[in-house]
Amino acid sequence: MGTFDDATLQAVGELIALGEQEGFAITFQPDEDGWTIGYMRGMSGGDLHSGYDLESTARGAVRPLLDLSAQYIANRRDRQR
C-alpha cells in the first residue's frame, strides 16, 4: 500500500475528528473504484460518500456527516417531546 500526502492525511484527520465530535465512528473502505467512506453509530451505519481519490472523498463526506448529525439531533428532540 502506498503512502498518503499531507493534504490527504489532513482531510482524513479532520473527518475523523468531526465524526468523534458528532458521535460517529468513520469507516474507510477501499474498492476497485476508489474509496467509500461510511459511519457507524451504535449498531447502525451506512455510507457517506464514495469517490476515486481519498482526499476528495473525505472532504465530500463532511456535508453528509453534518446532515446526518443534524437528523439524529432532530430525531432525539422529537422523541423527548
N, C-alpha and C positions, 0 to 999 in steps of 0.2 A: 504494500500500500504506500502511496506517495505521501509527501508532506504537504501541509496546507500553508498558504501565505498568511501574512499578518491580518489582512482585511477579512479573510475567511474566518480566522480564529476569533477576531473581534466580533463579527456578526453572530457566530455561533455562541460565544460567551454572553453577549448581550441578550440573545434569545433565551438561553438557559436561565440567566438572572431574572429576566422578566417572568418566565414561567414559574420560577420559585416564588417570586413576589406575589404572583396571582394565584398560587396554589396548584400548579400543574407541573407534572414531570414532562420533559420534552424528549421525544424519541427521534432517532435518525436512522433511516433505512436506505442503504444504497441498493440500487437495482440497475437493470440494463439500460434504463432511460436516464439515470442520474440519481436523484435523491428524493425521498419522501420524508417529510418532517411531520410528526404527529404529536399527540399529547396523551397523557394518562392522568386520570384523577379518580381515586378510589378504584372501583372495579370496572370503570368505563374508560374509553379512549377513542381516538379516531385520527384521521389525517387532517393536517392544517394546510399544507402546501406541498406541491411537487414541482421539480424542475431539474434541469441538467446540471447546473453549477451550484455547489453547496452554498457559496456566499449569497448569491441572489435568491436561492431558495429559502435560506434562513431569514433574510430581510423580508421576503414575501410572506413568511409565516407570522410576522409580527401583528399585522392587522387582523387576521383571522383569530389569533390568540386573544387579542384585546376584545374583539367582538364576542368570543366565547365566554370570556371572563365576565363581561357585562351581562350576558344572558344568564349565567349562573347567579350573579348578584340579584338580578331582577326576579328570577325564579325563587330564590331564598326569601326575598322581600314579600313576594306574593303568598308564599306558604305561611309566613308569620302573621298575615292579616286575619 
